[in-house]
Amino acid sequence: MIKNDKGITLISLSIAVIIILTITGMILYSAKDNIYIKNLTNMQNDIANLRDKISLYYSEYGEIPAQTEYPDVTNLQDVIGANDTGDFYIIELGELEGLTLNYGEDYEKYKANNYTNLEDLTDIYIINETSHNIFYVEGIKVTENNITQMYYTDYTQGDQEAVELKEIQNWKEETNEEGETIITNGVAQLKIGDYVDYNPQKGANKTSYTSPVTKTGHTENQVFNLDSYTYGWRVLGVDEETNEILLISEDFIGPDSGGYEQYGRTYYYLSGQTGYANGVEELDTISQLYGQGKGASEARSITVEDINRIVGYVPETANWGSGENRAYGNQVTYTGEGFTYFDEETKIWETLENGKNVTLTNNYYNYTNNNELLFYNSKNSKINDTYKGISTGCSYWLASRYSDTYDQTLMYWGIHSLQEGNVNTVNANDSAMISRTTSNGISKYRGIRPVVSLNSNIAILQQEGSLDNPHQIQ
């Protein structure tokens, strides 16, 4: 007998349907489960975000952002802990900058006074005045294995510890356990060399500056455009007198036109007596263009004093050139009609008349040891600079003049500059002489390194401090 099956049997069809329904039920249950988990995660993320923002607010104003008492917390009794004494207040979300939440839409009704009773507002976040614990009044329902649990915060039983909101202390430099230099205010900890998301273009009123020939002694005006600098900003240190974090440009900056181009980079010219007399002020003025961003109080050029602080060099005790005519601090009296010198008090070049003399002090020096320096694998700064090769001639100006009493008849005048690399007698403080008693027309070209000061009350959200994940200015 031959059996001819031309379709599936009713039994097979029934089994297939049962299997499909079972799998579908599992998928639906799993999807439902995932929704519960997602909702709970969204609330937990909201609370973590609120804690960070409220802590920053507290550090700046010394109080929590809450004004209106929330009257009924009966449904929170299972999660109210021993430290949750006192009253509960609606969190003033509008006082917290840069805040994004998944829940809490009833806050808009609260601000618009669009409600009958406060307890009608349940899609809202509240905070305890004593513990600073944060609760979501409506709560999130989670069902697992046919068991339903309500979550009103990121724990399920009364929290026994209060949340400590730290007040900002003065920024100061410290050394951590790894021997790295950090700056901290009791809330955030930033390493020297960390990236910060500073943007000089954000909110800037002035977008360009032209450094004129009347200030530089150069043959062309040199134009700087704010949007031309596209590199990052890194932590240089802290000014403990003003309680301000100092940032420095990752790369040095050159003019968009009128400068000198070499190895794909552009440098800023200073030349002769004019460049010497106005160079420091021009370096600061150009740098100020980059101090207009959010959180900044001002900007200036990096100085030789900044470098000395980083490497621990003290000119007054280093005895540079001791026993020589050019020794640091040595005074030389110059005589002779026609001797030209720069008067530091009047900021004017003067020329001696017959029978007159002037006593000048040498404040030039060089580094006689091989200190590792900022931006070149520095053990002091922990910064690796983008451009490391000394052969590229990557030098930048320091906004600090020097006068070099070379001998009894010859005087050199210059502005300090620094070669990217190690500090030594060959490459650093590279005698950027731009004028001397026997010649007025010497030109030098270097890059510019702005130093930005952040406001002392700035709040910074600590991140990795890397290029891809910089610390955030709040």
FENRA-V436132 format. One record per residue. RES is the residue in one letter. SS is DSSP state (alpha for helix, beta for strand, coil for the rest). PSI is psi in whole degrees, -180 to 180 (999 if undefined). NEAR is the number of other C-alpha atoms within 12 Angstrom. Layout:
BEGIN
res->RES ss->SS psi->PSI near->NEAR
res->RES ss->SS psi->PSI near->NEAR
END
This chain:
BEGIN
res->M ss->coil psi->126 near->3
res->I ss->coil psi->129 near->4
res->K ss->coil psi->125 near->5
res->N ss->coil psi->97 near->7
res->D ss->coil psi->115 near->7
res->K ss->coil psi->11 near->6
res->G ss->coil psi->175 near->9
res->I ss->coil psi->153 near->12
res->T ss->coil psi->165 near->11
res->L ss->alpha psi->-37 near->10
res->I ss->alpha psi->-45 near->11
res->S ss->alpha psi->-41 near->12
res->L ss->alpha psi->-41 near->13
res->S ss->alpha psi->-44 near->13
res->I ss->alpha psi->-43 near->14
res->A ss->alpha psi->-42 near->15
res->V ss->alpha psi->-42 near->14
res->I ss->alpha psi->-43 near->14
res->I ss->alpha psi->-44 near->14
res->I ss->alpha psi->-44 near->15
res->L ss->alpha psi->-37 near->15
res->T ss->alpha psi->-47 near->14
res->I ss->alpha psi->-43 near->14
res->T ss->alpha psi->-42 near->15
res->G ss->alpha psi->-40 near->15
res->M ss->alpha psi->-41 near->15
res->I ss->alpha psi->-44 near->14
res->L ss->alpha psi->-41 near->15
res->Y ss->alpha psi->-41 near->19
res->S ss->alpha psi->-42 near->17
res->A ss->alpha psi->-41 near->14
res->K ss->alpha psi->-41 near->21
res->D ss->alpha psi->-43 near->23
res->N ss->alpha psi->-35 near->18
res->I ss->alpha psi->-44 near->19
res->Y ss->alpha psi->-48 near->24
res->I ss->alpha psi->-40 near->21
res->K ss->alpha psi->-43 near->18
res->N ss->alpha psi->-43 near->24
res->L ss->alpha psi->-43 near->30
res->T ss->alpha psi->-40 near->25
res->N ss->alpha psi->-43 near->25
res->M ss->alpha psi->-42 near->37
res->Q ss->alpha psi->-39 near->28
res->N ss->alpha psi->-40 near->23
res->D ss->alpha psi->-46 near->30
res->I ss->alpha psi->-40 near->34
res->A ss->alpha psi->-41 near->24
res->N ss->alpha psi->-43 near->26
res->L ss->alpha psi->-40 near->41
res->R ss->alpha psi->-45 near->35
res->D ss->alpha psi->-47 near->32
res->K ss->alpha psi->-40 near->34
res->I ss->alpha psi->-37 near->42
res->S ss->alpha psi->-41 near->33
res->L ss->alpha psi->-42 near->39
res->Y ss->alpha psi->-45 near->36
res->Y ss->alpha psi->-38 near->27
res->S ss->alpha psi->-27 near->30
res->E ss->alpha psi->-37 near->29
res->Y ss->alpha psi->-11 near->20
res->G ss->coil psi->17 near->17
res->E ss->coil psi->160 near->22
res->I ss->coil psi->151 near->40
res->P ss->coil psi->78 near->33
res->A ss->beta psi->134 near->27
res->Q ss->beta psi->-33 near->21
res->T ss->beta psi->126 near->22
res->E ss->beta psi->137 near->23
res->Y ss->coil psi->123 near->30
res->P ss->coil psi->-28 near->21
res->D ss->coil psi->110 near->21
res->V ss->coil psi->30 near->32
res->T ss->alpha psi->-41 near->15
res->N ss->alpha psi->-8 near->19
res->L ss->alpha psi->5 near->30
res->Q ss->coil psi->-34 near->21
res->D ss->coil psi->-21 near->21
res->V ss->coil psi->0 near->28
res->I ss->coil psi->125 near->34
res->G ss->coil psi->-178 near->26
res->A ss->coil psi->-26 near->19
res->N ss->coil psi->-8 near->21
res->D ss->coil psi->58 near->30
res->T ss->coil psi->165 near->20
res->G ss->coil psi->-160 near->20
res->D ss->coil psi->166 near->24
res->F ss->beta psi->140 near->32
res->Y ss->beta psi->147 near->34
res->I ss->beta psi->131 near->40
res->I ss->beta psi->127 near->40
res->E ss->coil psi->88 near->30
res->L ss->alpha psi->-30 near->35
res->G ss->alpha psi->-16 near->22
res->E ss->alpha psi->-8 near->23
res->L ss->coil psi->113 near->27
res->E ss->coil psi->145 near->21
res->G ss->coil psi->30 near->19
res->L ss->coil psi->131 near->25
res->T ss->coil psi->126 near->20
res->L ss->coil psi->157 near->27
res->N ss->coil psi->-32 near->24
res->Y ss->coil psi->178 near->31
res->G ss->coil psi->24 near->32
res->E ss->coil psi->-20 near->21
res->D ss->alpha psi->-10 near->29
res->Y ss->alpha psi->-35 near->29
res->E ss->alpha psi->-38 near->21
res->K ss->alpha psi->-39 near->19
res->Y ss->alpha psi->-45 near->30
res->K ss->alpha psi->-32 near->21
res->A ss->coil psi->0 near->11
res->N ss->coil psi->35 near->14
res->N ss->coil psi->67 near->14
res->Y ss->coil psi->162 near->16
res->T ss->coil psi->-51 near->11
res->N ss->coil psi->146 near->14
res->L ss->alpha psi->-35 near->26
res->E ss->alpha psi->-9 near->23
res->D ss->alpha psi->-19 near->21
res->L ss->coil psi->106 near->29
res->T ss->coil psi->-26 near->31
res->D ss->coil psi->67 near->27
res->I ss->coil psi->152 near->37
res->Y ss->beta psi->138 near->45
res->I ss->beta psi->163 near->47
res->I ss->beta psi->142 near->41
res->N ss->beta psi->135 near->36
res->E ss->coil psi->-23 near->30
res->T ss->coil psi->-53 near->24
res->S ss->coil psi->-22 near->29
res->H ss->coil psi->17 near->39
res->N ss->coil psi->146 near->42
res->I ss->beta psi->138 near->43
res->F ss->beta psi->147 near->48
res->Y ss->beta psi->112 near->46
res->V ss->coil psi->-43 near->40
res->E ss->coil psi->-34 near->28
res->G ss->coil psi->164 near->33
res->I ss->beta psi->126 near->30
res->K ss->beta psi->128 near->26
res->V ss->beta psi->124 near->25
res->T ss->beta psi->121 near->21
res->E ss->beta psi->127 near->17
res->N ss->coil psi->43 near->11
res->N ss->coil psi->15 near->10
res->I ss->beta psi->125 near->10
res->T ss->beta psi->132 near->13
res->Q ss->beta psi->140 near->20
res->M ss->beta psi->135 near->28
res->Y ss->beta psi->127 near->33
res->Y ss->coil psi->-9 near->40
res->T ss->coil psi->-160 near->39
res->D ss->coil psi->26 near->26
res->Y ss->coil psi->166 near->28
res->T ss->coil psi->-11 near->23
res->Q ss->coil psi->165 near->19
res->G ss->coil psi->127 near->24
res->D ss->coil psi->129 near->26
res->Q ss->coil psi->-4 near->17
res->E ss->coil psi->139 near->18
res->A ss->coil psi->152 near->21
res->V ss->coil psi->123 near->23
res->E ss->coil psi->116 near->22
res->L ss->coil psi->115 near->28
res->K ss->coil psi->137 near->26
res->E ss->coil psi->143 near->24
res->I ss->coil psi->128 near->27
res->Q ss->coil psi->176 near->23
res->N ss->coil psi->141 near->27
res->W ss->coil psi->136 near->33
res->K ss->beta psi->156 near->30
res->E ss->beta psi->138 near->28
res->E ss->beta psi->171 near->22
res->T ss->beta psi->126 near->18
res->N ss->coil psi->-177 near->15
res->E ss->coil psi->-25 near->8
res->E ss->coil psi->3 near->11
res->G ss->coil psi->13 near->14
res->E ss->coil psi->146 near->22
res->T ss->beta psi->126 near->29
res->I ss->beta psi->162 near->31
res->I ss->beta psi->141 near->36
res->T ss->beta psi->154 near->30
res->N ss->coil psi->17 near->32
res->G ss->coil psi->-13 near->25
res->V ss->coil psi->-60 near->28
res->A ss->coil psi->152 near->32
res->Q ss->beta psi->119 near->32
res->L ss->beta psi->134 near->42
res->K ss->beta psi->148 near->39
res->I ss->coil psi->127 near->40
res->G ss->coil psi->-11 near->40
res->D ss->coil psi->150 near->41
res->Y ss->beta psi->142 near->36
res->V ss->beta psi->142 near->41
res->D ss->coil psi->46 near->35
res->Y ss->coil psi->135 near->40
res->N ss->coil psi->105 near->33
res->P ss->coil psi->-16 near->42
res->Q ss->coil psi->-21 near->25
res->K ss->coil psi->111 near->20
res->G ss->coil psi->8 near->18
res->A ss->coil psi->138 near->21
res->N ss->coil psi->-30 near->17
res->K ss->coil psi->126 near->22
res->T ss->coil psi->-5 near->24
res->S ss->beta psi->161 near->27
res->Y ss->beta psi->137 near->27
res->T ss->beta psi->118 near->29
res->S ss->beta psi->111 near->37
res->P ss->coil psi->159 near->29
res->V ss->alpha psi->-27 near->25
res->T ss->alpha psi->-15 near->23
res->K ss->alpha psi->-25 near->29
res->T ss->alpha psi->-23 near->36
res->G ss->coil psi->1 near->32
res->H ss->coil psi->170 near->31
res->T ss->coil psi->-15 near->23
res->E ss->coil psi->152 near->22
res->N ss->coil psi->147 near->24
res->Q ss->beta psi->122 near->33
res->V ss->beta psi->132 near->27
res->F ss->beta psi->127 near->35
res->N ss->beta psi->130 near->26
res->L ss->alpha psi->-38 near->32
res->D ss->alpha psi->-1 near->21
res->S ss->alpha psi->-25 near->22
res->Y ss->coil psi->119 near->30
res->T ss->coil psi->6 near->18
res->Y ss->coil psi->-180 near->24
res->G ss->coil psi->-177 near->32
res->W ss->beta psi->137 near->41
res->R ss->beta psi->156 near->41
res->V ss->beta psi->123 near->42
res->L ss->beta psi->-35 near->41
res->G ss->beta psi->-154 near->38
res->V ss->beta psi->138 near->37
res->D ss->beta psi->102 near->25
res->E ss->coil psi->-16 near->20
res->E ss->coil psi->-39 near->12
res->T ss->coil psi->-6 near->18
res->N ss->coil psi->40 near->25
res->E ss->beta psi->138 near->34
res->I ss->beta psi->139 near->47
res->L ss->beta psi->127 near->46
res->L ss->beta psi->153 near->47
res->I ss->beta psi->148 near->45
res->S ss->beta psi->138 near->43
res->E ss->coil psi->-39 near->33
res->D ss->coil psi->157 near->33
res->F ss->coil psi->163 near->38
res->I ss->beta psi->140 near->40
res->G ss->coil psi->168 near->41
res->P ss->coil psi->155 near->36
res->D ss->coil psi->-22 near->26
res->S ss->beta psi->152 near->24
res->G ss->coil psi->-8 near->25
res->G ss->coil psi->-164 near->33
res->Y ss->beta psi->128 near->26
res->E ss->beta psi->133 near->21
res->Q ss->beta psi->132 near->18
res->Y ss->coil psi->38 near->13
res->G ss->coil psi->11 near->12
res->R ss->beta psi->157 near->27
res->T ss->beta psi->137 near->31
res->Y ss->beta psi->158 near->33
res->Y ss->beta psi->130 near->47
res->Y ss->beta psi->141 near->43
res->L ss->beta psi->141 near->51
res->S ss->beta psi->135 near->35
res->G ss->alpha psi->-161 near->37
res->Q ss->alpha psi->-36 near->38
res->T ss->alpha psi->-46 near->33
res->G ss->alpha psi->-37 near->42
res->Y ss->alpha psi->-44 near->46
res->A ss->alpha psi->-33 near->37
res->N ss->alpha psi->-6 near->34
res->G ss->alpha psi->-46 near->46
res->V ss->alpha psi->-46 near->33
res->E ss->alpha psi->-38 near->27
res->E ss->alpha psi->-39 near->37
res->L ss->alpha psi->-41 near->48
res->D ss->alpha psi->-40 near->30
res->T ss->alpha psi->-43 near->30
res->I ss->alpha psi->-43 near->42
res->S ss->alpha psi->-32 near->42
res->Q ss->alpha psi->-25 near->34
res->L ss->coil psi->-30 near->43
res->Y ss->coil psi->10 near->49
res->G ss->coil psi->30 near->39
res->Q ss->coil psi->0 near->32
res->G ss->coil psi->174 near->30
res->K ss->coil psi->128 near->28
res->G ss->coil psi->-11 near->33
res->A ss->beta psi->143 near->35
res->S ss->beta psi->-31 near->27
res->E ss->beta psi->177 near->30
res->A ss->beta psi->153 near->32
res->R ss->beta psi->174 near->36
res->S ss->beta psi->152 near->42
res->I ss->coil psi->149 near->39
res->T ss->coil psi->170 near->32
res->V ss->alpha psi->-28 near->34
res->E ss->alpha psi->-36 near->20
res->D ss->alpha psi->-46 near->31
res->I ss->alpha psi->-44 near->37
res->N ss->alpha psi->-39 near->29
res->R ss->alpha psi->-40 near->21
res->I ss->alpha psi->-45 near->29
res->V ss->alpha psi->-3 near->26
res->G ss->coil psi->29 near->21
res->Y ss->coil psi->129 near->26
res->V ss->coil psi->104 near->20
res->P ss->alpha psi->-36 near->26
res->E ss->alpha psi->-25 near->18
res->T ss->alpha psi->-5 near->14
res->A ss->alpha psi->-19 near->19
res->N ss->coil psi->46 near->22
res->W ss->coil psi->133 near->26
res->G ss->coil psi->24 near->26
res->S ss->coil psi->134 near->18
res->G ss->coil psi->-5 near->11
res->E ss->coil psi->166 near->20
res->N ss->coil psi->-30 near->25
res->R ss->coil psi->15 near->30
res->A ss->coil psi->142 near->28
res->Y ss->coil psi->129 near->31
res->G ss->coil psi->-6 near->28
res->N ss->coil psi->142 near->28
res->Q ss->beta psi->136 near->24
res->V ss->beta psi->135 near->27
res->T ss->beta psi->123 near->24
res->Y ss->beta psi->139 near->29
res->T ss->beta psi->170 near->23
res->G ss->coil psi->133 near->20
res->E ss->coil psi->134 near->17
res->G ss->coil psi->-7 near->20
res->F ss->coil psi->125 near->28
res->T ss->beta psi->135 near->31
res->Y ss->beta psi->162 near->42
res->F ss->beta psi->124 near->35
res->D ss->beta psi->111 near->21
res->E ss->coil psi->-25 near->18
res->E ss->coil psi->-46 near->10
res->T ss->coil psi->-14 near->10
res->K ss->coil psi->36 near->19
res->I ss->beta psi->144 near->16
res->W ss->beta psi->131 near->26
res->E ss->beta psi->155 near->22
res->T ss->beta psi->130 near->21
res->L ss->coil psi->141 near->22
res->E ss->coil psi->169 near->16
res->N ss->coil psi->130 near->13
res->G ss->coil psi->-3 near->13
res->K ss->coil psi->162 near->17
res->N ss->beta psi->166 near->21
res->V ss->beta psi->139 near->26
res->T ss->beta psi->124 near->23
res->L ss->beta psi->150 near->33
res->T ss->beta psi->135 near->29
res->N ss->coil psi->121 near->34
res->N ss->coil psi->20 near->33
res->Y ss->coil psi->147 near->39
res->Y ss->coil psi->164 near->40
res->N ss->coil psi->163 near->36
res->Y ss->coil psi->126 near->33
res->T ss->coil psi->4 near->21
res->N ss->coil psi->165 near->19
res->N ss->coil psi->58 near->18
res->N ss->coil psi->136 near->27
res->E ss->coil psi->139 near->29
res->L ss->coil psi->161 near->35
res->L ss->coil psi->135 near->38
res->F ss->coil psi->15 near->41
res->Y ss->beta psi->76 near->29
res->N ss->coil psi->40 near->22
res->S ss->coil psi->131 near->26
res->K ss->coil psi->-18 near->22
res->N ss->coil psi->-39 near->30
res->S ss->coil psi->-17 near->34
res->K ss->coil psi->28 near->29
res->I ss->coil psi->134 near->35
res->N ss->beta psi->118 near->26
res->D ss->coil psi->152 near->28
res->T ss->coil psi->-40 near->18
res->Y ss->coil psi->112 near->24
res->K ss->coil psi->-20 near->23
res->G ss->coil psi->120 near->20
res->I ss->alpha psi->-30 near->19
res->S ss->alpha psi->-19 near->14
res->T ss->alpha psi->-9 near->17
res->G ss->coil psi->34 near->27
res->C ss->coil psi->90 near->39
res->S ss->beta psi->153 near->40
res->Y ss->beta psi->151 near->43
res->W ss->beta psi->149 near->47
res->L ss->beta psi->131 near->41
res->A ss->beta psi->67 near->41
res->S ss->beta psi->120 near->35
res->R ss->beta psi->159 near->38
res->Y ss->beta psi->152 near->41
res->S ss->beta psi->131 near->41
res->D ss->beta psi->109 near->41
res->T ss->coil psi->79 near->34
res->Y ss->coil psi->-48 near->31
res->D ss->coil psi->-167 near->23
res->Q ss->coil psi->-13 near->24
res->T ss->coil psi->-16 near->26
res->L ss->coil psi->135 near->27
res->M ss->coil psi->135 near->37
res->Y ss->beta psi->143 near->37
res->W ss->beta psi->131 near->44
res->G ss->beta psi->177 near->44
res->I ss->beta psi->130 near->44
res->H ss->beta psi->145 near->43
res->S ss->beta psi->170 near->45
res->L ss->beta psi->135 near->44
res->Q ss->beta psi->136 near->38
res->E ss->coil psi->115 near->38
res->G ss->coil psi->-155 near->35
res->N ss->coil psi->152 near->32
res->V ss->coil psi->117 near->32
res->N ss->coil psi->179 near->22
res->T ss->coil psi->-15 near->21
res->V ss->coil psi->-42 near->19
res->N ss->coil psi->-20 near->31
res->A ss->beta psi->161 near->36
res->N ss->coil psi->53 near->37
res->D ss->coil psi->45 near->34
res->S ss->coil psi->59 near->33
res->A ss->coil psi->63 near->41
res->M ss->beta psi->128 near->35
res->I ss->beta psi->0 near->40
res->S ss->beta psi->152 near->36
res->R ss->beta psi->171 near->33
res->T ss->coil psi->-22 near->34
res->T ss->coil psi->-2 near->19
res->S ss->beta psi->140 near->20
res->N ss->coil psi->-14 near->25
res->G ss->coil psi->31 near->23
res->I ss->coil psi->129 near->28
res->S ss->beta psi->141 near->31
res->K ss->beta psi->147 near->33
res->Y ss->beta psi->135 near->42
res->R ss->beta psi->168 near->40
res->G ss->beta psi->176 near->40
res->I ss->beta psi->136 near->48
res->R ss->coil psi->99 near->46
res->P ss->beta psi->145 near->43
res->V ss->beta psi->121 near->46
res->V ss->beta psi->132 near->41
res->S ss->beta psi->129 near->41
res->L ss->beta psi->147 near->41
res->N ss->coil psi->143 near->30
res->S ss->coil psi->-26 near->28
res->N ss->coil psi->17 near->29
res->I ss->coil psi->139 near->31
res->A ss->coil psi->129 near->41
res->I ss->beta psi->126 near->39
res->L ss->beta psi->115 near->31
res->Q ss->coil psi->129 near->29
res->Q ss->coil psi->-157 near->21
res->E ss->coil psi->-27 near->20
res->G ss->coil psi->14 near->30
res->S ss->coil psi->172 near->23
res->L ss->coil psi->-39 near->21
res->D ss->coil psi->-22 near->14
res->N ss->coil psi->70 near->16
res->P ss->coil psi->162 near->26
res->H ss->beta psi->147 near->30
res->Q ss->beta psi->128 near->29
res->I ss->beta psi->123 near->28
res->Q ss->coil psi->999 near->28
END
